[in-house]
Amino acid sequence: MLIAFSVSPSGGDNPDASVHDAVAAAVHVVRESGLPNRTDSMFTTIEGEWDECMAVVKEATAAVAEYGPRVSLVLKADIRPGHTGELTGKVERLESALHSHELGRSQERRGIAAGRPDGSADDAAGTTPGAAAPDRA
């Protein structure tokens, strides 16, 4: 399973409302867990079994609670039994699909630029469909 979560304190005494120290404490817990993980500007995603992931979320939440009287936790899970490596696998499949989509759009644009409203691209000889190949000298 994948769990993406964001945990932050509220109601603390920090005048600039920054939560980076509290978030660092949570991310430290995640990294020490040994679970595959990735942190971006909004969420930390971890991968593992249900109980081990939830234990990490609980411990990270407790670490953040040290920074304020109240804690906010946002959690999203992708529960897909029997699948591992999804932290990177999902992104790799997305990138592959984007690449395929971009190739298709590129071919379509070339066909439109060549004056074919159906977007069909030139064949390898540089001719339009059904036309004879030009003589090559």
C-alpha positions as MATLAB code, in Angstrom:
seq = 'MLIAFSVSPSGGDNPDASVHDAVAAAVHVVRESGLPNRTDSMFTTIEGEWDECMAVVKEATAAVAEYGPRVSLVLKADIRPGHTGELTGKVERLESALHSHELGRSQERRGIAAGRPDGSADDAAGTTPGAAAPDRA';
ca = [
       0.000    0.000    0.000;
       0.974    3.610   -0.476;
       0.109    6.242    2.082;
       0.596    9.916    1.319;
       0.280   12.055    4.388;
       0.827   15.553    5.622;
       1.077   16.310    9.314;
       1.587   19.712   10.916;
       1.081   21.405   14.259;
      -1.316   24.247   14.865;
      -1.773   26.648   17.721;
       1.932   26.954   18.501;
       3.951   30.029   19.439;
       5.897   30.402   16.174;
       5.246   34.015   15.042;
       6.006   33.368   11.353;
       3.717   30.292   11.301;
       6.511   28.147    9.847;
       6.201   24.444   10.531;
       9.444   23.223    8.962;
      10.975   22.054   12.257;
       7.899   19.976   13.086;
       7.752   18.572    9.562;
      11.453   17.715    9.780;
      10.725   15.719   12.944;
       8.006   13.778   11.099;
      10.170   13.151    8.048;
      12.976   11.953   10.326;
      10.600    9.335   11.739;
       9.680    8.255    8.208;
      13.281    7.945    7.058;
      14.290    6.037   10.171;
      11.439    3.561    9.557;
      13.246    1.967    6.646;
      10.103    1.997    4.496;
      10.427    3.231    0.918;
       9.455    6.910    1.016;
       9.413   10.145   -0.904;
       8.873   13.656    0.416;
       7.787   16.616   -1.694;
       6.652   20.117   -0.789;
       3.190   19.000    0.324;
       3.211   15.303    1.301;
       5.366   12.406    2.340;
       4.512    9.073    0.737;
       5.470    5.753    2.274;
       5.065    2.208    0.995;
       4.562   -0.944    3.013;
       2.014   -3.137    4.700;
      -1.028   -1.626    6.419;
       0.162   -2.018   10.015;
       3.712   -0.839    9.413;
       2.579    2.222    7.433;
       0.002    3.209   10.025;
       2.588    2.789   12.806;
       4.903    5.224   10.994;
       2.076    7.735   10.490;
       1.190    7.474   14.184;
       4.813    7.970   15.281;
       5.296   10.900   12.878;
       2.114   12.497   14.223;
       3.383   12.099   17.791;
       6.673   13.755   16.791;
       4.786   16.748   15.382;
       2.612   16.985   18.513;
       5.725   18.137   20.370;
       5.506   21.431   18.423;
       1.987   22.549   19.268;
      -1.147   21.802   21.243;
      -3.001   20.569   18.163;
      -2.057   18.457   15.119;
      -3.580   18.316   11.653;
      -3.217   15.079    9.692;
      -4.219   14.590    6.046;
      -3.911   11.044    4.755;
      -4.570    9.376    1.419;
      -4.001    5.667    0.798;
      -3.739    3.457   -2.278;
      -4.516   -0.023   -1.004;
      -3.542   -2.599   -3.628;
      -2.718   -5.977   -2.088;
       0.017   -7.972   -3.768;
       1.727   -4.994   -5.371;
       5.096   -3.641   -4.280;
       7.428   -1.106   -5.811;
       4.516    1.208   -6.543;
       6.241    4.271   -5.069;
       8.322    4.378   -8.239;
       6.280    2.043  -10.463;
       3.257    4.328  -10.665;
       5.439    7.265  -11.656;
       7.327    5.211  -14.248;
       4.044    4.078  -15.839;
       2.791    7.662  -15.876;
       5.990    8.919  -17.527;
       5.739    6.160  -20.142;
       2.118    7.076  -20.876;
       3.052   10.754  -21.140;
       5.874    9.906  -23.531;
       3.497    7.860  -25.707;
       0.922   10.641  -25.597;
       3.519   13.251  -26.545;
       4.731   11.116  -29.471;
       1.171   10.724  -30.721;
       0.497   14.455  -30.385;
       3.775   15.236  -32.169;
       2.853   12.956  -35.081;
      -0.610   14.483  -35.195;
       0.840   18.017  -35.315;
       3.191   17.040  -38.173;
       0.221   15.660  -40.121;
      -1.814   18.826  -39.582;
       1.181   20.988  -40.539;
       1.463   18.980  -43.772;
      -2.100   19.955  -44.620;
      -3.859   16.722  -43.756;
      -6.859   17.500  -41.568;
      -6.968   13.895  -40.328;
      -3.523   14.438  -38.808;
      -1.919   11.504  -40.637;
       1.841   11.812  -40.908;
       4.020   11.287  -43.963;
       5.261    7.786  -44.619;
       8.977    6.981  -44.593;
       9.449    8.013  -48.245;
       8.059   11.475  -47.547;
       4.915   10.986  -49.606;
       1.285   11.345  -48.839;
      -0.769    8.167  -48.478;
      -1.574    6.646  -51.876;
       0.880    8.814  -53.829;
       3.800    7.417  -55.818;
       7.253    7.888  -54.366;
       9.280   10.626  -56.075;
      12.145    9.568  -58.302;
      15.501    9.666  -56.591;
      18.560   10.492  -58.709;
];
